[in-house]
Amino acid sequence: MADRLRVGFMGLGYMGQPMVTRLLDAGHAVTVHNRNRDKCAPFAARGATVAASPRELAAGSDVVVSMLATSAAVEATVAGDDGVLAGARPGLTLIDMGSTAPQVSTALAATCATRGVAMLDAPVAGTVRAATDGTLVVMVGGDESAYAAQAGLLSTFGKHVFYLGPSGSGARMKLVVNILLSLTSQALAESLVFGAAQGLDRQKMLDVLVTTPSSSGVVQRKGQAMVNRDFKPAAPLRLLYKDLGQALSVAQELEIPLPATATAHALYATGMARGLAEQDFAAIHAVMEHLAGLDTRKNP
């Protein structure tokens, strides 16, 4: 267990809530901030302090952890007029655990350094269940000594914690992970729809697929969600759509092709247009059903 710290936490969404619970269970002195203040109430009931702003959060913390949905939100809460840097003391460490664009992570880390604040980009792989169990995969970029100082805290959230290199490295690795995750999910949905169009039973198809060399944790977990058409969000589709877009932006800068990623991004965009943004990314199956016309006629 990490030493007891004063930890500020920003962002009480799907992932942030179980992560704060783990901090409290570990005995840390926790302060929380969220745009929707109502989400702070359960943690206040457990003894957490509620900060009115990121600035106030930083002023009373040794470490600030953010789990925010967009790069723009991270920029505003860190470098805004009432942001973390406005209240930070030299020696503070900021750990950004959301899926922030690598370019933004690198720029913010440089800004933080001018104020004596160390910033780590430490996005995670895993869903709400992994966040609850403390079995996330944590990918860290930033100053190595800052990482070493916070490795114990990061282990509160993750079973596997990897140091990847300088600032932005964790954010870049997250895009690598989510390309594979998105393509695997889309390919699985396409396979199931192809079989269903031929009259094969979805559950029986999945029973076969999980025994083959192409099986994976994604095939097993998301395959069952697709068969059951259970898209309760463990990781919303909009987040993978966002990360695929960020990956394509980086690829454009590098002048390298990502053809399968571009196709997947277009399919996830179709899911966004069909109102599936807040559904689990397994809802890419519903997109493939729609494109095949299986959502308007009887199918297994």
C-alpha positions in Angstrom: 0.0 0.0 0.0 1.2 3.5 -0.8 2.1 5.9 2.0 -0.8 8.1 3.2 -1.1 11.1 1.0 -3.3 14.1 0.5 -4.8 13.3 -2.9 -7.0 15.6 -4.9 -9.2 13.9 -7.5 -11.0 15.6 -10.4 -13.6 13.8 -12.5 -16.2 11.6 -11.0 -17.5 9.8 -14.1 -17.7 6.1 -14.8 -14.1 5.4 -13.9 -13.4 8.2 -11.5 -16.0 7.1 -8.9 -14.5 3.6 -8.2 -11.0 5.0 -8.3 -11.9 7.5 -5.5 -13.4 4.7 -3.6 -10.1 2.8 -3.8 -8.2 5.9 -2.5 -10.5 6.2 0.5 -10.3 2.4 1.2 -6.5 2.8 1.1 -6.6 5.4 3.8 -5.6 8.5 1.9 -6.9 11.9 2.8 -9.0 12.6 -0.3 -10.4 15.9 -1.7 -12.7 15.7 -4.7 -13.9 18.1 -7.3 -16.5 17.6 -10.0 -18.4 20.0 -12.3 -21.6 18.3 -11.1 -21.2 18.7 -7.4 -23.9 16.2 -6.6 -21.5 13.4 -7.5 -19.3 14.5 -4.7 -21.9 13.8 -2.0 -21.3 10.0 -1.5 -17.6 10.6 -1.0 -18.1 13.5 1.4 -20.2 11.1 3.4 -17.2 8.9 3.7 -15.0 11.7 4.9 -13.6 13.2 1.7 -13.3 17.0 1.4 -15.2 18.7 -1.4 -13.3 21.5 -3.3 -15.2 24.2 -5.1 -12.6 24.5 -7.8 -9.5 22.8 -9.2 -7.5 25.7 -7.7 -8.8 24.9 -4.2 -8.3 21.2 -4.8 -4.6 21.8 -5.7 -4.0 24.1 -2.7 -4.8 21.3 -0.2 -3.2 18.3 -2.0 0.2 16.7 -2.4 -0.9 14.9 -5.6 -3.8 15.8 -7.9 -5.3 13.0 -10.1 -7.5 13.8 -13.0 -9.9 11.5 -14.9 -11.5 13.8 -17.4 -13.3 13.0 -20.6 -11.6 15.4 -23.1 -8.3 17.1 -23.7 -10.1 20.4 -23.6 -11.4 19.7 -20.1 -7.9 18.8 -19.0 -6.5 22.0 -20.4 -9.2 24.1 -18.7 -8.9 22.5 -15.3 -5.1 22.5 -15.2 -4.2 25.8 -16.9 -7.4 27.9 -16.6 -7.8 30.9 -14.4 -9.2 28.8 -11.6 -7.2 25.7 -12.5 -4.8 23.5 -10.7 -1.7 25.6 -11.5 -3.4 28.6 -10.0 -3.4 26.9 -6.6 -0.4 24.6 -6.9 2.6 24.8 -4.7 6.1 23.8 -6.0 6.5 20.1 -5.5 2.9 19.1 -6.4 2.5 16.2 -8.7 -0.3 16.1 -11.3 -1.3 12.7 -12.7 -3.6 12.8 -15.7 -5.2 9.4 -16.0 -7.7 10.2 -18.8 -7.2 9.7 -22.5 -5.7 13.1 -23.3 -4.1 13.8 -26.7 -0.4 13.3 -26.6 0.3 16.8 -27.9 -1.8 18.3 -25.1 -0.1 16.1 -22.5 3.4 17.2 -23.6 2.5 20.9 -23.7 0.8 20.9 -20.3 3.7 19.0 -18.8 6.1 21.8 -20.0 3.8 24.4 -18.6 3.6 22.6 -15.3 7.4 22.4 -15.1 7.7 26.2 -15.2 5.6 26.3 -12.0 7.6 23.5 -10.2 4.8 21.0 -10.7 5.6 17.5 -12.1 3.0 16.1 -14.5 2.6 12.5 -15.4 0.3 11.3 -18.2 -1.0 7.9 -16.9 -4.0 6.8 -18.9 -5.5 3.4 -18.1 -6.8 0.3 -20.0 -9.7 -1.4 -18.4 -13.4 -0.9 -17.7 -15.4 0.1 -14.6 -15.0 -3.4 -13.2 -11.2 -3.2 -13.4 -11.3 0.3 -11.8 -13.4 -1.2 -9.0 -11.0 -4.1 -8.5 -7.8 -2.2 -8.8 -6.7 -4.2 -11.8 -6.4 -1.5 -14.4 -3.4 -1.4 -16.7 -1.6 2.0 -16.1 0.6 3.5 -18.8 2.9 6.3 -17.6 4.8 9.0 -19.3 6.8 11.8 -17.7 9.8 12.4 -15.6 11.1 9.0 -14.3 11.8 10.2 -10.8 8.3 11.6 -10.5 7.0 8.3 -11.7 9.1 6.4 -9.1 7.8 8.7 -6.3 4.1 7.9 -7.3 4.4 4.3 -8.3 2.9 3.2 -5.0 -0.1 5.4 -5.4 -0.6 4.3 -9.0 -0.6 0.7 -7.8 -3.8 1.5 -5.9 -5.5 1.6 -9.3 -3.6 -0.8 -11.4 -2.4 -4.4 -11.3 0.1 -3.6 -14.0 1.9 -0.2 -14.1 4.3 0.5 -16.9 6.7 3.4 -17.3 7.0 4.2 -21.0 9.3 7.2 -21.2 9.1 11.0 -21.3 6.1 13.1 -21.3 3.4 12.0 -23.7 4.6 8.4 -23.8 1.7 7.1 -21.7 -0.8 9.0 -23.8 0.7 7.6 -27.0 0.6 4.0 -25.7 -3.1 4.5 -24.8 -3.8 5.2 -28.5 -1.9 2.0 -29.4 -4.0 0.0 -27.0 -7.3 1.5 -28.2 -6.6 1.0 -31.9 -6.3 -2.7 -31.2 -9.3 -2.7 -28.8 -11.5 -0.9 -31.3 -10.5 -2.9 -34.3 -10.9 -6.2 -32.4 -14.4 -5.2 -31.3 -15.4 -4.0 -34.8 -14.1 -7.3 -36.4 -15.9 -9.4 -33.8 -19.2 -7.5 -34.5 -18.7 -7.9 -38.3 -18.0 -11.6 -37.9 -21.1 -12.2 -35.8 -23.3 -10.2 -38.2 -21.9 -12.1 -41.2 -22.8 -15.4 -39.5 -26.2 -14.2 -38.4 -27.0 -13.1 -42.0 -26.4 -16.7 -43.0 -28.8 -18.0 -40.3 -26.2 -19.1 -37.7 -27.1 -18.7 -34.0 -25.1 -15.9 -32.3 -24.5 -17.8 -29.1 -23.3 -20.9 -30.9 -21.0 -18.8 -33.0 -19.5 -17.2 -29.9 -19.1 -20.6 -28.3 -17.0 -21.6 -31.2 -15.0 -18.3 -31.5 -13.9 -18.4 -27.9 -12.2 -21.8 -28.5 -10.2 -20.7 -31.5 -6.7 -19.1 -31.7 -8.4 -15.8 -32.6 -10.1 -15.6 -29.1 -9.1 -12.9 -26.6 -10.5 -11.2 -23.5 -12.3 -8.8 -25.8 -13.9 -11.6 -27.8 -15.0 -13.3 -24.6 -16.4 -10.3 -22.8 -17.7 -8.1 -25.5 -18.8 -11.1 -27.6 -21.3 -12.0 -24.8 -22.5 -8.5 -24.6 -23.1 -8.4 -28.3 -24.9 -11.7 -28.3 -27.1 -10.5 -25.4 -27.4 -7.1 -26.9 -26.4 -5.7 -23.5 -24.7 -2.4 -24.1 -24.8 -1.0 -20.5 -21.7 1.2 -20.5 -18.5 -0.1 -19.0 -16.6 2.1 -21.5 -18.8 4.4 -23.6 -18.5 4.2 -27.4 -17.8 8.0 -27.5 -14.5 7.5 -25.8 -13.2 5.0 -28.4 -14.5 7.2 -31.1 -12.5 10.1 -29.6 -9.3 8.0 -29.2 -9.5 6.7 -32.8 -9.7 10.3 -34.0 -6.7 11.3 -31.9 -4.7 8.3 -33.3 -5.5 9.4 -36.9 -4.4 13.0 -36.0 -1.1 11.7 -34.8 -0.7 9.4 -37.8 -1.3 12.4 -40.1 1.5 14.3 -38.4 3.8 11.3 -38.8 2.6 10.8 -42.4 1.9 7.1 -41.8 -1.2 5.2 -43.0 -3.7 3.7 -40.6 -6.3 2.3 -43.1 -8.1 -0.1 -40.7 -8.2 2.6 -38.0 -9.7 5.1 -40.5 -12.5 2.6 -41.4 -13.2 1.8 -37.7 -13.4 5.5 -36.9 -16.0 5.9 -39.6 -18.0 3.0 -38.2 -17.8 4.4 -34.7 -18.9 7.8 -36.1 -22.0 6.0 -37.4 -22.6 4.8 -33.9 -22.4 8.3 -32.6 -24.8 9.5 -35.3 -27.3 6.8 -34.3 -27.3 7.9 -30.7 -25.1 5.2 -29.2 -22.5 7.6 -27.7 -23.2 6.6 -24.1 -23.7 2.9 -24.8 -20.8 0.5 -24.3 -18.5 0.3 -27.2 -19.8 -3.2 -27.8 -22.7 -1.4 -29.4 -20.6 -1.3 -32.6 -22.4 -4.6 -33.1 -25.7 -2.6 -33.4 -24.0 -0.5 -36.0 -23.0 -3.5 -38.0 -26.5 -5.0 -37.7 -27.9 -1.7 -39.0 -25.6 -1.6 -42.0 -26.5 -5.2 -42.8 -30.2 -4.6 -42.4 -30.4 -7.1 -39.7 -32.0 -4.7 -37.3 -35.1 -4.4 -39.5 -35.7 -8.1 -40.2 -36.0 -11.3 -38.2 -32.5 -12.7 -37.4 -31.1 -15.2 -34.9 
